[in-house]
């Protein structure tokens, strides 16, 4: 269930560094119905930027990546909910990945278009509280030496994400961004977490 949390309570709990949470003028107060409706509308996606393909590739982690991979992974049997990109000694454990697809230049162009040119329609005053997080997918970034140096982990079911470090620029995760990315994963050949959603499949 979606519930609204007032900005005054979120100052130290912001989940997404790119979110356009905008303080209400004056002292902390309850939002009006009109403000809540406007806030919901402004969380929708729209084309906010017209960065060129070359400009988008200068944004980290694409700026350092020699390869970009889409992957899926299954939840460890030892936990009931949750999960994460499988790691071993702090590095991505490729042996535990379920599906791996390497993106070509056209696909990378499409991905960066989704991430960096599509954003929030406008400022908003409230945040959505995500109650579940069961990631099955990620974007991995590999440098010229073959090292996986960054990732963006995704949970399409719960509409949440995590990054490997604060340096990773994800763009705005506006309301329809997860659907756009889920379709991108499907079109790229990743089935688990998109078409097949059950962990025990």
N, C-alpha and C positions, 0 to 999 in steps of 0.2 A: 504494500500500500504506500502511496505517495503522501508525504506530509510536509508541511512547510516549517522551516526553522528560521527564526528571525535572525537577521544579519548580526545583531549584537551578540548572539550566541555563537556565531560562526567565525569571528575574527581570528581565533586561534585554531580553527578546525577546518580551514578551507581544504577541499579534496582535490581541486583541479587548479593548477597555477594559471591556466589560460582563461579561466572563467571570468566573465565580465560582471561580477557582483558589484553593484553600485550602492554606496551608502545612501540611505534616505536622509534628507535634510533634517536638521534639528536633533533633539534628543531621541533615544530609542523609544519606539512606539509600535503598536500593532499596525500592520498594513491594512489598507482599505480593500474592499472587494475589487474595485477598479484597478488598484495597483497590483493585486495578485493576478488578475486576468491579463493585464499588460505584461507582467513578468513572465507568465506562461507563454504568451505569444512570442516574446522576445527570445525565448530559449530555442525557438525553431531555427532551422538552418536556412541560410541564404548565401548567395555569392557575395562575400565581403571584400575579397581582394582579387587582383588580376596579376598576380605574380607570374612571371614567365617561367617556362620549364627550367631554364638555366638558373634563375633566381631561387627557385624552390630547392634545387640541388645544393645550394649553398647553406641550407639550414641543417643544423645538427639534429640527428645523426647521419642524414643523407650525405652531408659534406665529407664525411670520413669513410663512407661505405664503398667497398668494392663490389659487394653483392648484398642484395636484400632478399631474405627468405620469408615465406609464409609457412607457418607450422601449426600442427595440432598436437595435443598431448592429453593423456588420460590422468585422472586423479589417482594418487597413490592409494593402495588398498588399505593403508593404515588410518585413513581419515574418512569421516562421514561426509563433510562438506569442505569446500575450499579448494586448495591446490595452488600450484604455481608452475612457471616454467621450470622443468626439471634441471637441477643444478648438481654438480659434483665438484667439491673443492672450489666453489665459487665460480665455476665455469658451466656453460650450458652443456648438459649431458645429452648428446645427440642420439645415443643408444636408446634413450627413453622417449624420444619423439615419435609420434604416431604417423604423421604425414609431413613431408617437406617439399615445398615448391620454390624453385629459384625464379625470381621475376626477371623478365627481359626489360629493355629500356622503355618500351611502350607501356608496359604494365607499371613500371616505376613512375612514369609521367602521370598515369591515371591516379595512382595512389597519392602522389604529392598534391595533385589537384584537389582530391577529396580532403586531405589533411589540412592544407594551408590556404586554399582559396575559398573554402566553404566554412562559414563561421556563424556565430550567433546573429540573429536578426537585429538585436539591440541590447541595451543594458537590462539587467533584471535584479530584483531585490531579494529573492528567496532562492534557497538551494533545495535540491531534491535529495532526500535521504535514501540511500541504497542499503537494503537490508540483507541482501545475499551477494555472494561473490564466488562463483564456480568457474574459473577461467579454463578454457579448453584450447585457446589459440593465441598466437603471438606473431609479431613481426620481428625478425632477427636481423641485425646489421653486422656484416662481416668486413673486416678491413683487408688490405692487400696481402697481409701476412697469413690470412686465414683465421684470424682471431675474431670471435664473436664478442664485440665490445659493447653492444647496447641492445636493448629489446623494448618493445611495447607489448605488454601482455593484455589480452582482451577477454572479457566475459560478455558475449552477445546476449545471453539469457537474462542477465541482471543489469546490463548496460553499465558496466564499470570497466576500469582499466588501471594498470599499474605500469610504472616505467622503471628501468634499471638504475637510473640516476636522475637527479634534478636537471641535468644538462639536456636531457632528451626533450625536444620540442614536439609535442603531439598536435599542435593546432587546437582549435576550440572543439570540444565534444558537445556540439549543439544537439538538439533533440533527435534528429534523424541521422546523425553521424554513424551511430552503431549499425543501423540498417544499411547504410551505404557501404560501410566496411564489410559487413557480413556478406552482402551480395558480391563485393569485390573478391572476397575469399572463395565464395562458391564458384564464381566465373574463372578463378585461377586454379580450380581443381581441388580445393580443400573441402572435404565433406564433413569431417568430424567437427562438431561445434557449430556447424551451419545447417547442413541437411540432417546429419545424424547427431542427435543431441544427448543421447543417453550415455552415461559413463560406462555402463556395462555392455555396450554393443561390441 
